[in-house]
Every structure is written in structure tokens, then in C-alpha cells.
Amino acid sequence: MSKPIKIIECPRDAMQGYSKIFSTEAKIEYLNNLLDVGFDVLDCASFVSPKAIPQMADSHNVLAGLKDSSTELLSIIANTRGAENAVKESRIEFLGYPFSISETFQKRNTNKSIAESLEVLQDIQKITLDAEKQLVVYLSMGFGNPYGEEWNLDLVLDWVAKLSDLGVQVISLSDTIGSASTSDIETIFKTVIPSYKQIEFGAHLHCKPYEWKEKLEAAYAGGCNRFDGAIRGFGGCPMAEDDLTGNMQTESIVSLYKDKLQPNFSFSAFDNSLRNADRLFGS
């Protein structure tokens, strides 16, 4: 288990639900500092309805202000219009689409049924491939379902198979409300990773402050080495209805796997990013 760890830093996830609207200039400064760290991917933009997510309405202008970096950039999209706008951005390499295996959550998150969302995903995959970019599917409710709907390993495997048939090459399994057990996390990754070697699987884990280590270790023991995080754990799913459940803290990932990070990861720049986050989100 010596594979290097990939960290996908998610300032978009941290910012989008924040009550104060940050200025475009403040976002550019913060993101440029993050680009100095050497994260593998920065989830930094969102091309969705500005009415739904007003915080991210200036994503085009923010992207225009970002410095060159080896870090690849990801934007979240929720429909074909968003995908068409995102692929026009030369800096964007990845388009992230949230797809839930819970009917209830899919309707809450995108106002679509699973069947409708699957049709949208097919269209987005074509748009993404035509633009020579890559689609990342966030398989939400990947580790459980709080709504009393059916959930089991076979259901997860069935949806992974369907996504594989569509040619999706990156799937981030999401513990959307922080309810996953460590045994389920490890079992699922141990099952899907050997079965779909053409797919890169990641973990988008939400957790309470005291659960982070056991969840990270379970995913890594299962063979996962791609982790989403947000500095200080800012953000998280508003559907969780639990103030203690937030994004996995990036500093937790760094502290646990500091000897497995990519060679270009700058610990000094990362320490600076923690201070910058405190200033931005505490202002």
C-alpha cells in the first residue's frame, strides 16, 4: 500500500454555501495561493444556476484570474448548459457531475429523477469527450441511504457498471451525509477497484471531527488513493442537517499521509493556505 496519495482540494464546496458573498478578487487571491501548494486537482468553479448558487456566479471571471500551475482544475456542473459553458474554459480539465443513487436526494440536489439525471449524464459525457476533457461522476449516497430507500453493495456495483458502460473513467464515491461505516467504505473500494481497473475511484468523505482518521484508513485499506478534502473542513452537504458533519479536512489527509504525497507538494505553501483560509472564512 505505497501508492502516492492524490488530493483534490475543494474550495468550491467550501465557498458555495457560505452566507457572505466573497468578492471575485478575494476568490482569485485565495485560489492562487492554493495553486502554490501542489494539489493534484482544485475543485474551484461551478457552472450552475446563479439563482441556486449565487456565490459561484462569477466563476468565468475567477478562472480568468488564476495563475498557471501544474494543478488541474475542476468545475461542477448540473446540466448540459453548464457543461457547454464549462468546456469553453481552457483552464478546466475536469467536469464534475453529482449523480445520486437515491431518488430522494437526486431530486433534492438537481430537481431531477434518477432516470432523468442519467439522460443528462449521457449528454454531458458526450459534451465532455468532444471537448477533450474528462468527466468526474460523484456517486452520492455511495455508502448508505438515510431516506429508507434500498441501499446495498449490489446496488452500488450496478450503478458503477452502468457508469463504466458510459465510458466514465473517474468515479468519486461520496459519503454524502457522513453516515458511512468503515467496514462499508473498505468493502466497497476492495470490490470496485479490482473489478474496474480502467476507472480511477476516489473518496469524497464527509465526517464528524472524531471520525476522520478511521474513514481515511478504511478507504486507503480498500485501495483508494484519491481523496477530496476542504481546508478546515469548510462546506459539506446541507442535507446532512448536522452542524458537526462537514467536508473531510485537507489537513487531516496531509497529516495522515504526509509521506505519500506527490513530490511537488509544498508544505510551507500549505501552511500558508491554512492561514489564508482562516482570514477569508473568518472575515
N, C-alpha and C positions, 0 to 999 in steps of 0.2 A: 504494500500500500504506500508506494513512494511517489505517486504521480503528483506533479505540481498542482497547486490549487488555483483556480480561476475565480476572481472576484468581480461580480457585476455590481457596481455601486449605483444606487437608485435614488438620486436627489429628486427626480421627478415624483417618485412615490412619496418622498418626504414633503415636498412642496405643495402638491396638488390639493391637499385637504386643509392647508394652513389658512386660518381665517384672515390674516393680513396679506394683502396682495403685495408681493415683492416687486420692486422696480426691475425693468429689463436690465439696467446697468448692474444692479446688485446680483442678479442671477448670473450674468456673464462673468462678473468678478469671482463669484463662488465656484462656478463650474470650471473656469480656467485654473483656479487653484487645485481643484480635484484632478484636472488633466495632468498636473505636475506629479501626481502620486505614482502613476503607472498602473492604474486599474486596467483590467483586460477590456471591460466594456463599461460605458457610462450611459445609464438609462436617464436621459436628460430632457426629453421633449415629448410632447403629446399633441397629436393632430386629431382632436375630438371637438365636439361642440363647445364653443366658448361659454355658452349658457350653462352647460353641465359642469365644465371645469374652467372657470374664469382665470384661475391662477396661471394656466398654461396657454392662454390665448396669444401670447407673444412669442411662441416657440420659433417661428421663422426668423424673427429679429435676433433672438438669443443665439440661435445656431450661427448666424452671420457674424457674431462677435467672438466666436470661440477660436482659440489658437490651434495651430497644427499640433498633432500629438499622435503617438502610436496607439493610444486608446481608441477603440472603435466606439461609435455612438449608436444608441438605440432610441427609437421613438415608439410610444404606444399609439395604437390606432384601434378604432372600434367598428369601422365600416369601410366600404370601398372608397368613399370620398376621402376619408382620412388617409387611406393607403395611397391614393393617387397624389395627394398633397405631399405626403412623406417621401415618396420615391423621387420627387423633384429636388429634394435636398441632397446635394452632392456629399455632404458630410455624413449622412445617415447610412449605416451599413445594415442595420437590423431593424425590422418592423416587429413589434410585439403585439400579439393579439390575445386578449383574455377569453378563453373558452372554458366554460364550466360543464362538468358532468352532473350538475344539479340543476334541474329545471327551474326551481325557485330562485336560485342565485343568479342563473343566466338572465332571467327576466329582470331581476333587481339591478343587475350590473349593466346590461346593454339593452334592456327592454325588448328582448327577442327570446323566442323559444330556442331550445337546443337545435331543433331541425332548421330553423331559420338562421341561426348562428353558423351552423355547418355550411350552409349555402354561401353565406358571406365569406367564410373562411376559404372556401374553394376559389372564390373570385379574388380574394386578397392574395392567395398563393400565386395565382397567375400574374397578377399585377407586380408582385414582388420579384418573381423569376424573370419576367420580361424586362424589368429594370436592373437585372443582375445584382439584386440584393437578397437578403436572407430573412425568412420568416421565423420568429420565435413564438411558439404557442405556449401560453401559460395555462396549464391544465388545472384550473381551480377546483377546489374540493377534491384534490387528488389523494388526500389521506383520510377522508371522512366526510360525513354529511350531518349537519345539525338539525335538518328540517324533517327528519323522519322518512326521508326518501331512501330508496335502495342504494346501498353502497357496499362493495366488497372488492376483493382483489381482481376477480374475473371482470368486473365492470371496468376497472381501470385498464386492465390489459386489452379489453375490447376496444376502448377508445384510443389507446396507444396504437393498436393495429390499424384503426381507421385513419389516424393521422399519418402513419407510416405509408399507407396506400396513397395518400395525397402528396407524398414526397416531402413531408415536413422533416427537417433534419435537426432541429433543436426544439426540445420539449422541456419546459421548466415545470416540474410538479410542484404545486402550490398548496401549502398548509394554510388555507385562506383565513381561517379564524383561529389558528393556533391550537387546534384540538387534537392534532395527530399524536399517536403513541409512538414511542421509539421503536417498538417491535414492528409496527406497520411501515414506518419510514425505511428501516433497514430491509425488511422483506420485499417491499415494492422495488427498491433500487436493485436488490440482488436478483430480482426476477426480470425486470425490463432491460437492464444494461447488457447482459449477455445475449438476450434474445434479439435485440435490435442494435447491432454494432454500428450501423450506418447513422444512428441518431445520437446526438450529444444530449444527455439528460442533465438537467440542473435542478437545484432545490431552491425554491422561494419560500422560506420558512418564516412564519410569524410565531411569536412565542412570548411568554411571560418572562420577566427578568431572571428567574431562577431556573428556567428550562433550557437555556440556550446551548449549554455545553452538551447535554445528553442528546439533543436533537442533531446538532452538528456531527457528533461522533457516530450516531446511528446512520446518518446519510453517507458519511465517509466510509464507514464499515460496509455499507451496501455497494460501494464502488463509485459514488458520486464525488466529483471534484470541481463542480461548477456551483458556486453559491452566490445568491443575491443577498445584498445587505444594504443598510442605510445607516450612515453615521449617526450615532447616538440613538438609533432605533426610531428616529422620527418617521411619522407616517404609519401606515398599517391599514387594515381593512375596516371601514366604518361599519360594516355589517357585524363585526365581532362583538359590538356592544359591551366591550370590556376595556376600560382605560389602561389596564396593565398589559394588554396584548398589542404589541407593535411589531414593526419590522425587526428582523434579526439585526443586531448591532454589528456594523462592519468591524468595529474594534474588537469584538468577541472573536470573529473569524480570524482576524490578524493575530490576535494573541494566542489562539489555539494552534494555528498552522503557520507561524512566522518562519519556520524552517522549510516550508513547502511553497512559499510564494514565488512568483516569477522573478527572475534575476533583476529586472528593471524596476521592481517595486521600491519606492523611496520612503523609508520610514520617517525621515525628517520632514518630507513634504506631507506625509500622512498626519504626523503630529500637528503640523500647521493647519491641516484641514479640519482637525477636531476643534481647534480654537476658532477657526473661521465659521464653523457650523454653530458654535455657541454664540458668536456675535450675531450671525444672521437670524437664527431662530429665536434668540433671546431678546432681539431688539424690538 
